Amino acid sequence: METILAPSSVGISELKSNPAAVLAASGDQAVAILNRNKPVGYILTAAAWEKIHEQLEDKEILGLAKSRMADGKKPVRVSLDDL
């Protein structure tokens, strides 16, 4: 049995009949699309996708900051007013 990585799921035929209703009912959470009770995909609202994208960008920026802090160079202090 495959793991469903979403709080809700919908059959592919139900999704085909009314995709807008499925997205509206999702509450900005992922919805697993099932075909013969197996997950074949996931759908997200635009708001949910934007949130995930922002989190990925934040993680990338954090990694960059950590690598710069570990490069052995002396940090330069600045105030927000100077920027």
Backbone torsions as a table, in degrees:
resi	resn	phi	psi	omega
1	MET	NA	137.0	-179.2
2	GLU	-89.4	145.1	179.3
3	THR	-76.4	136.1	175.8
4	ILE	-98.4	118.7	-174.3
5	LEU	-98.5	48.3	179.8
6	ALA	-153.1	151.6	179.8
7	PRO	-72.6	-15.9	178.3
8	SER	-142.7	164.3	-179.7
9	SER	-143.2	161.7	-179.3
10	VAL	-148.3	144.1	175.7
11	GLY	-71.0	150.8	-176.4
12	ILE	-63.2	-34.0	179.1
13	SER	-68.8	-37.4	176.4
14	GLU	-66.1	-40.0	177.7
15	LEU	-61.9	-42.5	179.6
16	LYS	-62.3	-36.8	-175.8
17	SER	-73.4	-31.5	-179.3
18	ASN	-156.9	74.2	-177.7
19	PRO	-63.5	-34.0	-179.8
20	ALA	-64.2	-38.8	179.4
21	ALA	-67.6	-37.7	178.2
22	VAL	-63.5	-45.8	178.8
23	LEU	-65.2	-40.4	179.8
24	ALA	-63.7	-36.1	-178.9
25	ALA	-80.4	-9.8	-174.6
26	SER	-73.1	-22.1	-178.1
27	GLY	63.5	36.8	-178.5
28	ASP	59.9	29.8	173.1
29	GLN	-111.7	157.8	177.1
30	ALA	-65.7	147.6	175.9
31	VAL	-124.1	124.9	177.2
32	ALA	-78.6	135.9	176.0
33	ILE	-99.8	124.0	-175.6
34	LEU	-109.2	141.0	171.2
35	ASN	-128.8	115.7	-174.7
36	ARG	56.0	43.5	177.4
37	ASN	63.8	20.8	174.8
38	LYS	-121.5	137.6	179.5
39	PRO	-67.7	129.4	178.0
40	VAL	-117.1	-7.8	179.1
41	GLY	177.8	177.6	178.9
42	TYR	-136.9	148.0	173.4
43	ILE	-125.1	152.0	-179.9
44	LEU	-136.1	152.6	169.6
45	THR	-73.3	163.9	177.9
46	ALA	-60.7	-39.0	180.0
47	ALA	-63.7	-40.4	178.8
48	ALA	-66.5	-41.2	178.2
49	TRP	-64.1	-41.8	178.5
50	GLU	-61.5	-40.0	179.0
51	LYS	-63.4	-45.3	178.4
52	ILE	-62.3	-43.8	-179.6
53	HIS	-61.6	-42.8	177.8
54	GLU	-62.2	-41.0	179.1
55	GLN	-64.1	-40.1	178.0
56	LEU	-65.8	-40.9	176.8
57	GLU	-62.7	-42.6	178.5
58	ASP	-61.1	-41.0	179.7
59	LYS	-65.1	-40.0	178.2
60	GLU	-64.4	-43.3	179.1
61	ILE	-65.0	-39.5	178.1
62	LEU	-62.0	-43.1	178.0
63	GLY	-61.8	-40.9	177.9
64	LEU	-63.9	-43.9	179.5
65	ALA	-63.2	-43.2	179.4
66	LYS	-63.3	-40.9	179.7
67	SER	-66.9	-36.5	177.9
68	ARG	-69.4	-34.3	178.8
69	MET	-71.2	-26.2	-177.0
70	ALA	-95.0	8.0	-175.8
71	ASP	-80.7	-1.6	176.9
72	GLY	87.2	-6.2	179.0
73	LYS	-80.7	151.5	178.8
74	LYS	-73.9	130.1	179.8
75	PRO	-67.9	149.4	177.8
76	VAL	-108.0	122.7	-179.8
77	ARG	-84.4	134.5	174.2
78	VAL	-138.1	155.3	175.7
79	SER	-98.9	159.4	178.3
80	LEU	-62.4	-31.7	178.3
81	ASP	-64.8	-32.8	178.4
82	ASP	-69.0	-26.0	-177.8
83	LEU	-78.5	NA	NA
